[in-house]
Amino acid sequence: WILDRRVAVPPGVLAPASERIATGDLEARVPEGPDGEFQRVAQAFNRMAESLQKAQDDIQERNAELQDALTTLREAQSELIQSEKLSAMGRMTAGVAHELNNPLASVMGYGQLLDRRLEEEGPLSPQEVQERFLAPLLEEAGRAQRLVRNFLRFSRRSEVELRPIPLREALGVVEGLREHAFRQEGLELVVDEVPDVHVRADADMLQSMILNVVNNALDAMRPQGRGTLRISGREDEGTVRLTFQDQGPGFSDPERAMEPFFTTKPVGEGTGLGLALVYRFVSLFGGVVHLENAPAGGARLEVTLPVVVQPQVEGEKGETEHPTVPVDTVPVDVENGGEKPGSQGRSRRILVVEDEAPLRDLQKRLLERLDATVVLTGTVDEAQAVLGEEEVDAVLSDVKMPGESGLELYRWILRTRPELSGRFLFVTGDVSQRELVELSERAPELFIHKPFDVGEYLSRVSALLE
């Protein structure tokens, strides 16, 4: 009995306690017992368990602190990225304003010239009006349209979403934004042939990455008043290599150039985040960045990105191409006796909700080409009153208006007139509201963006009526 109590029982208690410790139960303890030798073993075991439990508590507390720090770091990183993006936009503002003023000056000039010409000399032949006035006026208006759309697309803040992005399109946006700034400084921005491929990236981040490299080259070459930034690309075994080669002084310290907050610019002129963000974005896309000073002088930066296959999925996010029709022609439905689309023997009624009187009148004149009866309203309240009393076949609405917005009207239609939800079209130039951006990405067929092409506008409304 003495041997059993003092020799056999204590090890039998120690074994299950050790198994509990092994499974993660650090609260396991063993009784110390009366025997001195086994008592010391039990005390050592219990001290070990207490130490393990304390270490685990410390680790969990440390993990919680690290998680909080990581969350704070990510928020700060996001703010820094947006700050750098806004900084880049701020540097572009003067150039964009100047670039936009040029086509607007041409539009106003040709319009006033045509007005004076008609007032002084009477009617002109259609061919003369087309060649001398309308053709250059429309060309300059289109130039302003492309500039505004590029600027708005770049300025929009969005959540990170990696998906197939056309590389040429991203390059085109940045080229359109920065080309004038280079010319203004006596520099050249040259984009050579780049493979027509898609890369897995976030559209805004990809444009920001390219813009930061371009801005860096612009700043480097500006003091010398001459030089060229050449952008080229080639595809190689499932990747595309984009090369930026400038004729500036090169990197002062290539090994540190991509370190956050490292800058050689004077105080107040650089954040030191441009190339650091380039490295971060490219790494996020699964690519690599290599930079060096070219043997012939200047800086060379190479970005290698994996190429992905663009999925041909119906309803894929992004802009939807719609066929356009000439302004003076509308498709005719032969089976309905030559009636225009959607007429079905009667005039279709279209409700236009637009607070700007000139745009209301323009849309009315365009929609009358579809033999439609057009009802004009300037607010959502007026539109709801019309819809409460009359039947309409389609609704075209602006978004930003006095009082309730076009989004509120669309929600109201979904609740009260759901049969019109498939015949609703936002006619807007707003890309700032997050909800609006998300809706346009989910259902691009709901939107036509200002300034719009007249042919596309008529084609979209015709399809809506059908």
MARMIZA-253814 format. One record per residue (C-alpha): residue number from 0; residue in one letter; x, z, y. Coordinates in steps of 0.2 Angstrom, whole numbers, plus 5000, padded with zeros to 4 digits. Each point is the difference from the previous one (the first is absolute). Example, Ala and Ser with C-alpha at 12.3 -4.5 7.8 and 13.67 -1.06 7.14 Angstrom:
BEGIN
   i aa    x    z    y
   0  A 5062 5039 4978
   1  S 5006 4997 5017
***
This chain:
BEGIN
   i aa    x    z    y
   0  W 5000 5000 5000
   1  I 5014 5004 5012
   2  L 5009 4984 4996
   3  D 4984 4990 5002
   4  R 4996 5008 5017
   5  R 5017 4999 5007
   6  V 5007 4984 4992
   7  A 4986 4989 4994
   8  V 4987 5002 5014
   9  P 5010 4997 5016
  10  P 5006 4982 4995
  11  G 4983 4996 4995
  12  V 4993 5004 5017
  13  L 5015 4990 5008
  14  A 4996 4984 4991
  15  P 4982 4997 5007
  16  A 5005 5005 5017
  17  S 5015 4987 5000
  18  E 4987 4987 4994
  19  R 4989 5004 5015
  20  I 5015 4998 5012
  21  A 5004 4983 4991
  22  T 4982 4993 5004
  23  G 5001 5005 5018
  24  D 4992 5017 5000
  25  L 5012 5010 5010
  26  E 4990 5015 5001
  27  A 5004 5005 4982
  28  R 5009 5017 4998
  29  V 5005 5010 4985
  30  P 4998 5019 4998
  31  E 5017 5009 5001
  32  G 4997 5012 4985
  33  P 5010 5016 4997
  34  D 5015 4993 4992
  35  G 5015 4998 5011
  36  E 5007 4984 4994
  37  F 4984 4991 4999
  38  Q 4994 5008 5016
  39  R 5015 4992 5009
  40  V 4995 4983 4992
  41  A 4982 5002 5006
  42  Q 5006 5005 5018
  43  A 5011 4985 5001
  44  F 4986 4988 4993
  45  N 4988 5007 5013
  46  R 5013 4998 5014
  47  M 5003 4982 4995
  48  A 4981 4997 5000
  49  E 4998 5008 5017
  50  S 5015 4989 5007
  51  L 4992 4984 4993
  52  Q 4983 5004 5007
  53  K 5008 5004 5017
  54  A 5010 4984 4999
  55  Q 4984 4990 4996
  56  D 4990 5008 5014
  57  D 5015 4996 5012
  58  I 5000 4982 4994
  59  Q 4981 4998 5002
  60  E 5001 5007 5018
  61  R 5015 4988 5004
  62  N 4990 4985 4993
  63  A 4985 5005 5011
  64  E 5012 5000 5015
  65  L 5008 4984 4995
  66  Q 4983 4992 4998
  67  D 4995 5006 5017
  68  A 5017 4993 5007
  69  L 4998 4984 4991
  70  T 4982 4998 5008
  71  T 5007 5004 5017
  72  L 5014 4988 4998
  73  R 4989 4986 4994
  74  E 4989 5002 5015
  75  A 5015 5001 5012
  76  Q 5006 4984 4991
  77  S 4984 4991 5003
  78  E 5000 5005 5018
  79  L 5018 4994 5002
  80  I 4996 4983 4992
  81  Q 4985 4998 5012
  82  S 5011 5006 5015
  83  E 5013 4987 4996
  84  K 4986 4987 4998
  85  L 4993 5004 5017
  86  S 5017 5000 5007
  87  A 5003 4983 4994
  88  M 4983 4994 5006
  89  G 5004 5008 5017
  90  R 5016 4989 5001
  91  M 4989 4985 4997
  92  T 4986 5004 5012
  93  A 5008 4991 5015
  94  G 5005 4985 4990
  95  V 4983 4998 4992
  96  A 4991 5002 5017
  97  H 5011 4986 5007
  98  E 4998 4990 4984
  99  L 4981 5002 5001
 100  N 4999 4996 5019
 101  N 5008 4983 4997
 102  P 4986 4993 4990
 103  L 4987 5009 5010
 104  A 5007 4992 5016
 105  S 4999 4983 4991
 106  V 4982 5003 4995
 107  M 4995 5005 5017
 108  G 5009 4987 5008
 109  Y 4993 4986 4990
 110  G 4983 5007 5002
 111  Q 5001 5001 5019
 112  L 5008 4983 5000
 113  L 4986 4992 4990
 114  D 4987 5009 5011
 115  R 5008 4993 5016
 116  R 5002 4983 4993
 117  L 4982 4999 4996
 118  E 4995 5006 5017
 119  E 5011 4988 5009
 120  E 4999 4984 4990
 121  G 4984 5002 4990
 122  P 4997 4997 4981
 123  L 5015 4996 4989
 124  S 5000 4990 4984
 125  P 4999 5011 4984
 126  Q 5017 4994 4995
 127  E 5008 5004 5016
 128  V 4992 5018 4999
 129  Q 5006 5002 4983
 130  E 5018 4994 5002
 131  R 5004 5006 5017
 132  F 4991 5017 5000
 133  L 4992 5006 4984
 134  A 5015 4997 4988
 135  P 5013 5010 5010
 136  L 4987 5013 5004
 137  L 4995 5003 4982
 138  E 5019 4999 4995
 139  E 5004 5014 5012
 140  A 4985 5010 4995
 141  G 5005 4999 4982
 142  R 5018 5006 5004
 143  A 4993 5015 5009
 144  Q 4988 5004 4985
 145  R 5015 4999 4988
 146  L 5010 5012 5011
 147  V 4986 5013 5002
 148  R 4996 5000 4981
 149  N 5018 5002 4995
 150  F 5002 5015 5013
 151  L 4984 5008 4994
 152  R 5004 4998 4981
 153  F 5017 5008 5004
 154  S 4994 5014 5010
 155  R 4987 5006 4988
 156  R 5004 5016 4991
 157  S 4995 5001 4981
 158  E 5003 5010 4985
 159  V 5014 4994 4988
 160  E 4993 4987 4988
 161  L 5012 4990 4989
 162  R 4993 4983 4996
 163  P 5006 4982 4999
 164  I 5004 4995 5018
 165  P 5006 4982 5005
 166  L 5017 5001 5006
 167  R 4999 4985 5012
 168  E 4985 5007 5008
 169  A 5008 5017 5004
 170  L 5015 4990 5007
 171  G 4988 4989 5010
 172  V 4992 5015 5009
 173  V 5017 5008 5005
 174  E 5006 4983 5006
 175  G 4985 4997 5011
 176  L 5002 5017 5007
 177  R 5019 5000 5004
 178  E 5004 4981 5003
 179  H 4996 5001 5019
 180  A 5011 5016 5002
 181  F 5015 4991 4992
 182  R 4997 4985 5012
 183  Q 4999 5011 5015
 184  E 5017 5008 4996
 185  G 5008 4983 4997
 186  L 5001 5002 4981
 187  E 4993 4991 4985
 188  L 4989 5006 4986
 189  V 5001 4987 4986
 190  V 4990 5002 4984
 191  D 5006 4988 4986
 192  E 4991 4995 4985
 193  V 4994 5015 4991
 194  P 4992 4999 4982
 195  D 4981 5000 4999
 196  V 4999 5016 4990
 197  H 4991 5017 5000
 198  V 5008 5017 4999
 199  R 4992 5016 4996
 200  A 5000 5009 5016
 201  D 4989 5008 5013
 202  A 4996 4987 5013
 203  D 5003 5011 5016
 204  M 5016 5007 4992
 205  L 5007 4983 4996
 206  Q 4997 4994 5017
 207  S 5008 5016 5008
 208  M 5015 4998 4988
 209  I 5003 4982 5006
 210  L 4996 5005 5019
 211  N 5013 5014 4999
 212  V 5014 4988 4994
 213  V 4995 4987 5013
 214  N 4999 5013 5014
 215  N 5017 5007 4995
 216  A 5008 4983 5001
 217  L 4992 4996 5017
 218  D 5007 5017 5007
 219  A 5017 4996 4993
 220  M 5001 4982 5007
 221  R 4991 5004 5017
 222  P 5016 5006 5009
 223  Q 5009 4984 4997
 224  G 4986 4989 5005
 225  R 5002 4987 4986
 226  G 4999 4999 4981
 227  T 4988 4996 4986
 228  L 4991 5011 4987
 229  R 4998 4989 4984
 230  I 4988 5005 4987
 231  S 5000 4991 4983
 232  G 4995 5004 4982
 233  R 5002 4994 4983
 234  E 4992 5004 4983
 235  D 5011 5006 4986
 236  E 4994 5006 4982
 237  G 4984 5009 5005
 238  T 5006 5006 5017
 239  V 5001 4993 5018
 240  R 5015 5003 5011
 241  L 4996 5000 5018
 242  T 5016 4999 5011
 243  F 5001 5004 5019
 244  Q 5016 4994 5008
 245  D 5003 5003 5018
 246  Q 5015 4996 5012
 247  G 5001 5017 5008
 248  P 5015 5012 5000
 249  G 4996 5006 4982
 250  F 4997 5017 4994
 251  S 5011 5014 5007
 252  D 4999 5010 4984
 253  P 4992 4990 4986
 254  E 5000 5015 4988
 255  R 4990 5011 5012
 256  A 4989 4986 5008
 257  M 4985 5005 4989
 258  E 5001 5019 5002
 259  P 4985 5008 5009
 260  F 5003 5003 5019
 261  F 5017 4991 4999
 262  T 5002 4989 5015
 263  T 5013 4993 5011
 264  K 4988 4996 5015
 265  P 5000 5010 5016
 266  V 4989 5016 5001
 267  G 4982 4995 5002
 268  E 5002 4982 4994
 269  G 5000 5003 4981
 270  T 4992 5012 4987
 271  G 5012 4996 4986
 272  L 4985 4997 4989
 273  G 4999 4981 4999
 274  L 5011 4996 4986
 275  A 4997 5017 4991
 276  L 4981 4994 4999
 277  V 5006 4983 4994
 278  Y 5009 5009 4986
 279  R 4985 5011 4996
 280  F 4987 4986 5000
 281  V 5011 4988 4989
 282  S 5003 5014 4988
 283  L 4981 5004 4999
 284  F 4997 4981 4996
 285  G 5013 5002 4986
 286  G 5013 4990 5009
 287  V 5018 5002 5006
 288  V 5008 4998 5017
 289  H 5018 4995 5003
 290  L 5009 4999 5017
 291  E 5017 4995 5005
 292  N 5010 4992 5014
 293  A 5001 4981 4997
 294  P 5018 4994 4999
 295  A 4997 4987 5014
 296  G 4992 5014 5011
 297  G 4983 5007 5002
 298  A 4990 5011 4989
 299  R 4992 4994 4984
 300  L 4986 5010 4991
 301  E 4993 4995 4983
 302  V 4983 5006 4993
 303  T 4996 4996 4982
 304  L 4982 5003 4995
 305  P 4992 4997 4983
 306  V 4988 4985 4999
 307  V 4983 5002 4994
 308  V 4987 4988 4994
 309  Q 4985 4999 5012
 310  P 4984 5003 4990
 311  Q 4986 4988 5003
 312  V 4986 5012 5000
 313  E 4984 4996 5008
 314  G 4996 5012 5014
 315  E 5018 5005 5001
 316  K 5004 5011 5016
 317  G 5007 4990 5014
 318  E 4994 4986 5012
 319  T 4988 4988 4992
 320  E 5002 4981 5005
 321  H 4984 4992 5004
 322  P 4998 4981 5002
 323  T 4997 4994 5018
 324  V 4989 4987 5006
 325  P 5002 4989 5016
 326  V 4991 5007 5015
 327  D 4989 4985 5002
 328  T 4994 4999 4981
 329  V 4990 5011 4989
 330  P 4998 4997 4981
 331  V 4984 4992 4996
 332  D 4989 5005 4985
 333  V 4995 4983 4993
 334  E 4988 5008 4987
 335  N 4990 5008 5014
 336  G 4997 4984 5009
 337  G 5015 5000 5011
 338  E 4997 5018 5006
 339  K 5015 5010 5005
 340  P 5006 5014 4989
 341  G 4988 5014 4998
 342  S 4986 4993 5010
 343  Q 4988 4998 4985
 344  G 4987 4991 5011
 345  R 5000 5013 5014
 346  S 5012 5006 5014
 347  R 5010 5015 4994
 348  R 5001 5015 5011
 349  I 5017 5008 5004
 350  L 5002 5016 5009
 351  V 5016 5002 5010
 352  V 5005 5017 5006
 353  E 5014 4998 5013
 354  D 5003 5010 5016
 355  E 5010 4987 5009
 356  A 4988 4987 5008
 357  P 5012 4985 4999
 358  L 5003 5003 4982
 359  R 4981 5002 4997
 360  D 4997 4983 5009
 361  L 5014 4992 4990
 362  Q 4993 5005 4984
 363  K 4983 4995 5005
 364  R 5006 4982 5004
 365  L 5010 4999 4984
 366  L 4986 5006 4989
 367  E 4987 4988 5007
 368  R 5011 4987 4992
 369  L 4993 5007 4984
 370  D 4982 4997 5006
 371  A 4998 5019 5000
 372  T 4990 5011 5012
 373  V 5012 5012 5007
 374  V 4994 5018 5006
 375  L 5013 5008 5011
 376  T 5002 5019 5003
 377  G 5014 5010 5008
 378  T 4999 5017 4992
 379  V 4996 5007 4982
 380  D 4984 5008 5007
 381  E 4993 4983 5006
 382  A 5005 4992 4983
 383  Q 4991 5014 4990
 384  A 4984 4997 5011
 385  V 5001 4982 4996
 386  L 5002 5003 4981
 387  G 4986 5012 5000
 388  E 4988 4987 5007
 389  E 5006 4983 4994
 390  E 5007 4991 4985
 391  V 5018 4993 5002
 392  D 5010 4990 4987
 393  A 5017 5006 5005
 394  V 5009 5013 5012
 395  L 5016 4997 5009
 396  S 5007 5016 5008
 397  D 5014 5006 5011
 398  V 5008 5017 4995
 399  K 5005 5008 5017
 400  M 4985 5001 5011
 401  P 4992 5013 5012
 402  G 4991 5013 4991
 403  E 5000 4998 4981
 404  S 5012 4988 4992
 405  G 4998 4985 4988
 406  L 5005 5011 4986
 407  E 4985 5012 5004
 408  L 4989 4984 5000
 409  Y 5006 4995 4983
 410  R 4997 5017 4992
 411  W 4982 5000 5008
 412  I 4997 4983 4992
 413  L 5007 5006 4983
 414  R 4987 5014 5001
 415  T 4985 4991 5007
 416  R 5002 4982 4998
 417  P 5011 4998 4985
 418  E 4994 4982 4997
 419  L 5010 4995 5016
 420  S 5017 5009 4994
 421  G 5005 4984 4991
 422  R 4997 4990 5016
 423  F 5009 5010 5012
 424  L 5016 4995 5009
 425  F 5012 5010 5011
 426  V 5007 4990 5014
 427  T 5014 5011 5007
 428  G 5017 5001 5006
 429  D 5002 5019 4996
 430  V 5013 5005 4987
 431  S 5003 5018 5006
 432  Q 4986 5010 4991
 433  R 5006 5005 4983
 434  E 4983 4999 4993
 435  L 4998 4982 5006
 436  V 5017 4995 4993
 437  E 4996 5007 4983
 438  L 4983 4991 5000
 439  S 5008 4984 5005
 440  E 5013 5001 4986
 441  R 4986 5004 4987
 442  A 4988 4987 5007
 443  P 5009 4987 5010
 444  E 4985 4988 4999
 445  L 4991 5012 5012
 446  F 5011 4996 5014
 447  I 5005 4986 5012
 448  H 5013 5005 5013
 449  K 5001 4996 5018
 450  P 5006 4989 5007
 451  F 4992 4989 4987
 452  D 5001 4982 4996
 453  V 4984 4991 5004
 454  G 5000 4990 4984
 455  E 5003 5015 4989
 456  Y 4987 5010 5009
 457  L 4986 4986 4997
 458  S 5006 4999 4982
 459  R 4999 5018 4997
 460  V 4983 5002 5007
 461  S 4993 4984 4991
 462  A 5006 5009 4984
 463  L 4992 5016 5005
 464  L 4983 4991 5002
 465  E 5002 4991 4983
***
